[in-house]
Amino acid sequence: MPDLERVAYAEQRATDTKELVLTKQDEKQRQRRRLQDRAIEVAARNRWSEAVQINRQTIELGEDVDTYNRLGKAYFELGEFAQARDAYGTALRLVPTNTIARKNFERIESLITRAVTPQVSDRSNRELVDLRLFITETGKTALTALVDVQKGPEVEAVVTGEKVDLRVEGRNVMVVDALGNVLGRIEPKLAQRLNELMSGGNRYIAAIVQTDAKHMRVLIREIYQDPSQRGRVSFPGKFSEGAMRGYIATGAYEDIDGDTMDDDDSSDDDTEVEENVFGGGDEEELGLDDIEPDIGDDDDMNEE
């Protein structure tokens, strides 16, 4: 009996120890998830120093590629290029095929090699937009590639999801960042139409949806239609439904933790036709890559 009791006691102790280990592991995972959620939250508010601290705390509980990518992003936003490169480099060590880490590692390596100063690439004033919120009513959203994309560190520092402004200059519509740097211009066909609509009182928001060394694409959305433009569609011409979703799904958050953008442009005047920035309708997406050639004829552009 004494032998049986010792065996039973040993088995019970082993069971208790195993349960204790599992409980500690579960608590560790819960703590990691809380820190990860918090890191995403503060990054969405551009609180990058806090994001660095939280991501480092997360890493102390265990390494993973997503946390290192977020850490690299936070360091980049603070202008600490060497630390950002190291974070993305560690992410690549963990998962060599991770495209987010590789893209940003190469980009930062290029900035460091060319001795670009962190001050030039300081984007602390930028506003980030959740690109999924551009899915909207038919005729109110366009996806287009910029022409005459500028070169230089200011342009290279632009990230996917960054809010940009549209600025009319003569017949052109320029795309500028929050610091006033010109990134490129809207292609002529779309620029002509936007020029007319903006001069007529319409207002639009825009955000970068894809960027690399030579190309840049932007999403543009109508957020306010002036009464004088009632019945006129901003972006006629049906765009392939899957195309925009594809850009949003694959490119929207390759190097950011996105935040939503509040609509500061809406008016309280009941005589005006107001559109909510994030309002929904028929969830279709339109582009101007294949807009009708005769954009000057409004007879076939009226909404029924």
C-alpha positions as CSV (number, residue, x, y, z in Angstrom):
1,M,0.0,0.0,0.0
2,P,2.7,2.5,0.8
3,D,4.2,1.9,-2.6
4,L,0.8,2.5,-4.3
5,E,0.2,5.6,-2.3
6,R,3.6,7.0,-3.4
7,V,2.8,6.2,-7.0
8,A,-0.6,7.9,-6.7
9,Y,1.0,10.9,-5.0
10,A,3.6,11.2,-7.7
11,E,1.0,11.0,-10.5
12,Q,-1.1,13.7,-8.8
13,R,1.9,16.0,-8.4
14,A,2.8,15.5,-12.1
15,T,-0.8,16.3,-13.1
16,D,-0.8,19.4,-10.9
17,T,2.5,20.6,-12.3
18,K,1.3,20.1,-15.9
19,E,-1.9,22.1,-15.2
20,L,0.1,24.8,-13.6
21,V,2.4,25.0,-16.6
22,L,-0.6,25.2,-19.0
23,T,-2.2,27.9,-16.9
24,K,1.0,30.0,-17.0
25,Q,1.2,29.5,-20.8
26,D,-2.4,30.5,-21.3
27,E,-1.8,33.6,-19.2
28,K,1.3,34.4,-21.2
29,Q,-0.7,34.2,-24.4
30,R,-3.4,36.3,-23.1
31,Q,-0.9,39.0,-22.0
32,R,0.7,38.9,-25.5
33,R,-2.6,39.4,-27.2
34,R,-3.4,42.3,-24.9
35,L,-0.1,43.9,-25.7
36,Q,-0.5,43.3,-29.5
37,D,-3.9,44.9,-29.5
38,R,-2.6,47.8,-27.5
39,A,0.4,48.2,-29.9
40,I,-2.0,48.4,-32.9
41,E,-4.2,50.9,-31.1
42,V,-1.4,53.3,-30.2
43,A,0.1,53.0,-33.7
44,A,-3.3,54.0,-35.2
45,R,-3.0,57.2,-33.2
46,N,0.6,57.9,-34.3
47,R,1.9,57.4,-30.8
48,W,5.1,55.8,-32.1
49,S,7.3,56.0,-29.0
50,E,4.7,54.2,-27.0
51,A,4.3,51.7,-29.8
52,V,8.0,50.9,-29.6
53,Q,7.8,50.2,-25.9
54,I,4.7,48.0,-26.2
55,N,6.2,46.0,-29.1
56,R,9.4,45.4,-27.2
57,Q,7.4,44.2,-24.2
58,T,5.6,41.8,-26.5
59,I,8.8,40.5,-27.8
60,E,10.0,39.7,-24.3
61,L,7.1,37.3,-24.1
62,G,8.1,35.6,-27.3
63,E,9.3,36.5,-30.8
64,D,7.0,36.7,-33.8
65,V,7.3,38.2,-37.2
66,D,4.3,40.5,-36.9
67,T,5.5,42.2,-33.8
68,Y,8.9,42.8,-35.3
69,N,7.2,44.3,-38.4
70,R,5.2,46.6,-36.1
71,L,8.4,47.5,-34.2
72,G,10.2,48.3,-37.4
73,K,7.3,50.6,-38.5
74,A,7.3,52.4,-35.2
75,Y,11.1,53.0,-35.4
76,F,10.7,54.2,-39.0
77,E,8.1,56.7,-38.0
78,L,10.4,58.1,-35.3
79,G,13.2,58.5,-37.9
80,E,15.3,55.8,-36.2
81,F,16.3,54.1,-39.4
82,A,19.0,51.7,-38.1
83,Q,16.7,50.3,-35.4
84,A,13.9,50.0,-38.0
85,R,16.2,48.1,-40.3
86,D,17.3,45.8,-37.5
87,A,13.7,45.0,-36.5
88,Y,12.7,44.2,-40.1
89,G,15.9,42.2,-40.4
90,T,14.9,40.1,-37.4
91,A,11.5,39.5,-38.9
92,L,13.2,38.2,-42.1
93,R,15.4,35.9,-39.9
94,L,12.3,34.5,-38.4
95,V,10.4,34.2,-41.7
96,P,12.6,34.8,-44.8
97,T,9.6,34.8,-47.1
98,N,7.8,37.6,-45.3
99,T,7.1,40.2,-48.0
100,I,6.3,43.0,-45.6
101,A,9.6,42.7,-43.8
102,R,11.6,42.3,-47.0
103,K,9.9,45.3,-48.7
104,N,10.5,47.6,-45.8
105,F,14.0,46.3,-45.0
106,E,15.1,47.0,-48.6
107,R,13.5,50.4,-48.6
108,I,15.1,51.5,-45.3
109,E,18.5,50.0,-46.4
110,S,18.3,52.2,-49.5
111,L,17.6,55.3,-47.4
112,I,20.5,54.5,-45.1
113,T,22.9,53.8,-48.0
114,R,22.0,57.2,-49.6
115,A,22.5,58.9,-46.2
116,V,18.9,60.3,-46.2
117,T,18.4,62.2,-42.9
118,P,15.6,61.1,-40.6
119,Q,14.4,64.7,-40.5
120,V,13.6,64.6,-44.2
121,S,11.4,61.5,-43.8
122,D,9.7,62.6,-40.6
123,R,6.0,61.9,-41.3
124,S,4.6,62.5,-37.8
125,N,2.0,64.8,-39.2
126,R,0.6,62.4,-41.7
127,E,-2.9,60.9,-41.4
128,L,-3.6,57.3,-42.1
129,V,-6.8,56.1,-43.7
130,D,-8.4,52.7,-43.5
131,L,-8.6,52.0,-47.3
132,R,-11.4,49.5,-46.8
133,L,-13.6,52.5,-46.0
134,F,-13.3,53.6,-49.6
135,I,-15.7,50.9,-50.7
136,T,-18.8,53.0,-51.4
137,E,-21.7,53.8,-53.6
138,T,-21.4,53.5,-57.4
139,G,-19.8,56.4,-59.0
140,K,-18.2,58.0,-55.9
141,T,-14.8,56.2,-55.8
142,A,-11.9,56.0,-58.3
143,L,-8.6,54.2,-58.4
144,T,-5.9,55.7,-60.5
145,A,-2.2,55.7,-61.1
146,L,-0.3,59.0,-60.8
147,V,1.8,60.4,-63.6
148,D,5.1,62.3,-63.3
149,V,5.7,60.6,-59.9
150,Q,8.5,62.6,-58.2
151,K,11.8,61.2,-57.0
152,G,13.4,61.8,-53.7
153,P,13.3,60.9,-50.0
154,E,10.0,62.7,-49.4
155,V,8.3,60.5,-51.9
156,E,10.0,57.4,-50.7
157,A,8.8,58.0,-47.2
158,V,5.2,57.9,-48.3
159,V,3.4,54.8,-47.1
160,T,0.3,52.8,-48.2
161,G,-2.8,54.2,-46.5
162,E,-1.4,57.8,-46.2
163,K,-4.0,60.5,-46.7
164,V,-3.0,63.0,-49.4
165,D,-4.6,66.2,-50.8
166,L,-5.7,67.1,-54.2
167,R,-4.5,70.6,-55.4
168,V,-5.7,72.2,-58.6
169,E,-3.0,74.0,-60.5
170,G,-4.2,75.3,-63.8
171,R,-5.5,72.3,-65.8
172,N,-3.6,69.9,-63.5
173,V,-4.6,68.2,-60.3
174,M,-1.6,67.7,-58.1
175,V,-1.3,65.1,-55.3
176,V,0.5,66.5,-52.3
177,D,1.3,65.0,-48.9
178,A,0.6,66.6,-45.5
179,L,3.9,68.6,-45.7
180,G,3.0,70.1,-49.0
181,N,5.4,67.9,-51.0
182,V,4.2,67.2,-54.6
183,L,4.1,63.4,-55.1
184,G,2.7,63.4,-58.7
185,R,-0.3,64.5,-60.6
186,I,-3.6,62.9,-61.7
187,E,-3.7,61.6,-65.2
188,P,-5.1,64.3,-67.6
189,K,-8.5,62.7,-68.4
190,L,-9.4,62.3,-64.7
191,A,-7.7,65.6,-63.8
192,Q,-10.0,67.5,-66.3
193,R,-13.1,66.0,-64.7
194,L,-11.9,66.5,-61.1
195,N,-11.0,70.1,-62.0
196,E,-14.5,70.8,-63.2
197,L,-16.2,69.1,-60.2
198,M,-13.9,70.7,-57.6
199,S,-14.3,74.1,-59.2
200,G,-18.1,73.5,-58.9
201,G,-17.8,72.9,-55.2
202,N,-17.4,69.1,-54.9
203,R,-15.0,67.8,-52.2
204,Y,-12.9,64.7,-52.3
205,I,-10.6,62.7,-50.0
206,A,-7.7,60.7,-51.4
207,A,-5.2,58.1,-50.0
208,I,-2.2,56.2,-51.3
209,V,-3.1,52.6,-52.1
210,Q,0.1,51.4,-53.7
211,T,3.6,52.8,-53.8
212,D,7.0,51.7,-54.9
213,A,10.1,53.3,-56.4
214,K,8.5,54.2,-59.7
215,H,4.7,53.9,-59.4
216,M,2.0,55.3,-57.1
217,R,-1.7,54.7,-57.1
218,V,-4.3,56.6,-55.2
219,L,-7.9,56.1,-54.2
220,I,-10.2,59.1,-54.5
221,R,-13.6,59.4,-53.0
222,E,-16.3,62.0,-53.2
223,I,-17.3,63.1,-49.8
224,Y,-19.5,66.2,-50.7
225,Q,-21.5,67.0,-53.7
226,D,-22.3,70.7,-54.3
227,P,-26.0,71.4,-55.2
228,S,-24.8,72.8,-58.5
229,Q,-23.4,69.3,-59.3
230,R,-26.6,67.4,-58.4
231,G,-27.2,64.5,-60.7
232,R,-23.6,64.5,-62.0
233,V,-21.6,61.3,-61.4
234,S,-18.1,62.0,-60.2
235,F,-16.6,58.8,-61.6
236,P,-18.6,57.2,-64.5
237,G,-17.4,54.0,-66.1
238,K,-17.7,50.6,-64.4
239,F,-14.4,49.3,-63.0
240,S,-13.8,45.6,-62.5
241,E,-15.4,44.8,-59.1
242,G,-12.6,42.5,-57.9
243,A,-9.7,44.9,-58.9
244,M,-10.1,47.5,-56.1
245,R,-10.8,44.8,-53.5
246,G,-7.6,43.1,-54.6
247,Y,-5.5,46.3,-54.1
248,I,-7.1,46.8,-50.7
249,A,-6.7,43.2,-49.6
250,T,-3.1,42.8,-50.6
251,G,-1.6,46.3,-50.3
252,A,-3.5,48.3,-47.7
253,Y,-1.5,47.5,-44.7
254,E,1.8,46.2,-45.8
255,D,3.7,48.8,-43.8
256,I,1.1,50.5,-41.5
257,D,-1.4,49.8,-38.8
258,G,-4.2,51.8,-40.3
259,D,-6.4,54.4,-38.6
260,T,-9.7,55.7,-39.8
261,M,-10.2,59.3,-40.8
262,D,-13.0,61.5,-39.5
263,D,-14.9,63.6,-42.0
264,D,-14.2,67.3,-41.3
265,D,-15.6,68.5,-44.6
266,S,-19.3,67.9,-44.1
267,S,-21.7,70.8,-43.8
268,D,-24.7,71.5,-41.6
269,D,-26.4,73.5,-44.3
270,D,-29.6,71.6,-45.2
271,T,-29.6,73.1,-48.7
272,E,-26.5,71.3,-49.6
273,V,-26.2,67.7,-50.7
274,E,-24.1,66.0,-48.1
275,E,-22.3,62.6,-48.3
276,N,-21.0,60.8,-45.3
277,V,-17.3,59.8,-45.8
278,F,-18.0,56.3,-44.7
279,G,-21.6,55.9,-45.8
280,G,-22.6,52.7,-47.5
281,G,-24.8,52.0,-50.4
282,D,-24.4,49.5,-53.1
283,E,-21.0,48.1,-52.3
284,E,-19.4,48.5,-55.8
285,E,-16.1,50.1,-56.6
286,L,-15.5,52.3,-59.6
287,G,-12.3,53.5,-61.3
288,L,-11.4,55.8,-64.2
289,D,-8.9,53.6,-66.0
290,D,-11.6,52.9,-68.6
291,I,-13.8,56.1,-68.2
292,E,-15.8,57.0,-71.3
293,P,-13.7,59.2,-73.6
294,D,-16.2,62.0,-74.0
295,I,-16.0,63.3,-70.4
296,G,-17.2,66.7,-71.5
297,D,-20.7,65.5,-72.4
298,D,-22.8,65.3,-69.2
299,D,-25.9,64.1,-70.9
300,D,-24.9,60.5,-70.4
301,M,-23.4,61.1,-66.9
302,N,-26.5,61.9,-65.0
303,E,-27.7,59.5,-62.3
304,E,-31.3,58.4,-62.8
